[in-house]
């Protein structure tokens, strides 16, 4: 085989692999709840998740819709937090997510009594605060979970698509090992 034919074959395989490995499963969207239903459940999950976070000393609704009193050690911050937006995005099944996660969501907030330079002065703490508002939705269990808790939420037997098996990068659905 000449080098040019070998390279051509290699390029064809490389550019074909994503289409083989990450093709959308048939019937994927049949079992996904509507975006509206999922969005309504996200705010409730966020409230419960923040209330039970170990860094939260106080979290309660006020008389004003979408405004809460909070005392958290994550920043640290004691004051009011206002929900500005509940954003839900649709995921397409790709690699490790496969059919398991259909939505990602963020509850966008404003720390109403915080100094304007809080994010600049405490960038790490502010990032940790923001992460308390980022979630993924598991369509198999119909529940939200913190985005950074993926490994704990999905035990190895529930993971599909692309992954590392025995130290070898593998795509089980296509039978390809690298």
N, C-alpha and C positions, 0 to 999 in steps of 0.2 A: 504494500500500500504506500503510495507516495505521501509526503508530508501534507500536501494541499488537500488530498482526499480525506486523510485522517482528521485534519482540522475541520473540514466541512462536516464530517460525520459528528465530531464533537460538538460543534456549534448547533447542529440540528437537534441533538440530544438535549443540550443545555436549554435551548429555547423551547423545547417541547415539554420538558419536565414540569414547569409550573402549570401547564394546562392539564396534564395528567393528574398531578398531585392535588391541585386545589380547585378542581371542578366542583361546582355547586351541586350538592346532593339533590336528587329529585324529591319533590314533596317537602323541601326544607321549610318553606313558609307556611305550610298547612298547620303546624302545631305551635306557631308563635302567637301570643296574645296581641291585641291591638296596641299600638303605640300609646294611645290615650289611656288605656287601662294600666299599662306599665308605668306611665308618667305619674299617674295618681298614686300609685303604690310607692314610688320613689321618695316622695316627701315624707310619708309616714315612716318608711325605713330609715331615712336620714335622721329624723327626730329620735327614734328609738336607739339608733346606733350612737348618736352623739350623747344622749342621756346616759348610756351605760359605758361610755369610754372611760378608762381609768383616770384620765386627766381632767375629766369634767367634775367639778364640785357642785355646780348648779346649772340646770337647764330647764326652763319653764316658759310656756307661752305667756304673752302679755295680752292686754285687752285689744291691742292693735293687731290686725290680721297680718301674719307673716313676720312678726317681730317677736323675739325671744329674749329673756334675760339669761345671761350665761356667765359663768365663772369657770375658767379653764386654766390649767397649768401648762397646756401645750404652748401657748405664746409667751408669757402668761398674759391673760386678759380677763377683765371683769367689766361687763357692760351689756350693751344690747347688740344682737345680731339680727339683721334683716335679710330675708330671702328675697333675692332680686329675680331669680329665674330658676326654673327646674328644666334642665336641658337633657333630652334623651336622644341618642343617636342610634341608628340601626346598623348592626354589624352584618357583613356577609360572611358566610362560613369560609374561613381560610385557615389552613394548617391546624394548629393545636386547638383552635376554637371549634372547628367543625360544626356540628349541629348543636353544641351545648350552650353557647352564649349568643343571644340575638340582639341584645341591647347593651349600651353603655350609658351611664347617666352621671350628671354632675348637678349638685345643688349649689348655685352661685349665690354667694352671700356678701353682705357688707358689714363690717365691724363698725357700728355706728359711733361708738365712743372712743375709738382707737386714734392715736396720733397719725397724721397723714404719712409719716415716714416709717411706719411700723414694718412694712415689707423690706425696706432698705436696711433698717437697723437690726432686724432679726430674720434674715432670709431663711435660715434653716427651720426655725420655729414656724414661720409663716407658711413654708412649704408643707410642713407636717400638718398644720391646720387645714390647708387646702385639701390634703389627701383624705381628711375625714369626710369629705364631700364627694368623692369619686367612687363610682360603683359599677359593677357588671351585673347582668341579669341572667340567671341560669334557667333556661326554658324547661329543662327536665324536672327541676324541683319547684319552678315558679317562684323563685325568691331572688332578692338582691343580695350581693355580698361585696365587701370592700375590694376594690380593684387590685390592691396589692396583696390580697389573701388568696390568689389564684391557686398556688401550690397546696395550700391547706384545704381549700374548698373542693378541689378535684383530686382525689387519690389517683394513683397511677392507673388503676383499672378503669377509671372513667375518662381518661385522657384519650383523645383520638387525633389522627392526622400526624403532623410532624412532631418528632420528639427525639430524645436521646435514649437509646437502649444499649446498655452494657458499654457505654463510652463510645458508641458508634452512632453518628447522625443517621437517622433512618426515616423513611417515609413508608410506614407499614401499608397504607392503603394502595400504594403503587408497587410495593415490593422492591423498592429501590434503596440501596444502602450506599453511603458515601464514606 
